[in-house]
């Protein structure tokens, strides 16, 4: 049985709630399709930035490279200046993983 490692970035606002519901769907699919997932939560987003001043460290980015997938929830909060999360997290992830769109 295949096991896939998924980095879970719940994010901010409604992000954690939506991601949580999506993980319930993934649980059901695992049962039907015969695979498992190992999930690791990462605290990234506007809330973390406000608490630590850090958006996405190079060390965390390197750690994310070891996963089969990244499940990213909504990120950002009105308390963070525009562009900080977009450039420091979303664009950094896109460029690092050669992606061009968020879904």
C-alpha positions, -999 to 999 in steps of 0.1 A, spaced: 0 0 0 14 34 -10 19 61 16 21 97 5 36 125 27 15 156 28 25 190 43 -6 206 56 -6 244 58 -39 254 72 -33 291 70 -54 319 84 -91 328 88 -113 302 72 -83 283 59 -79 258 87 -116 250 87 -117 244 49 -85 224 50 -99 203 78 -130 194 58 -108 186 28 -88 162 49 -120 144 58 -126 139 21 -90 126 17 -97 101 46 -126 87 26 -106 85 -6 -78 67 12 -102 40 23 -117 36 -12 -85 37 -32 -62 18 -8 -35 43 0 -25 61 32 -12 96 39 13 108 65 4 144 73 26 170 90 11 204 100 30 236 94 21 269 110 26 293 82 6 325 72 -3 359 86 -8 348 121 27 333 123 41 364 107 25 386 133 38 364 161 74 359 149 81 383 120 89 353 98 69 342 68 86 312 53 122 304 62 146 287 38 149 259 63 111 253 63 111 255 25 138 229 23 117 207 47 87 211 24 107 198 -5 106 163 11 69 160 8 48 144 -20 23 173 -18 15 205 0 -21 212 10 -23 250 14 -53 267 29 -62 304 27 -35 327 41 -34 363 51 -49 386 76 -58 423 74 -32 430 101 -3 421 78 7 447 52 -3 439 16 23 419 -3 41 404 27 23 370 27 19 371 -11 56 375 -18 70 358 13 49 326 12 27 322 -20 52 335 -46 82 319 -27 64 285 -29 54 290 -65 90 298 -76 106 271 -54 83 244 -68 80 257 -104 43 264 -100 22 291 -116 -12 291 -100 -30 285 -67 -63 265 -68 
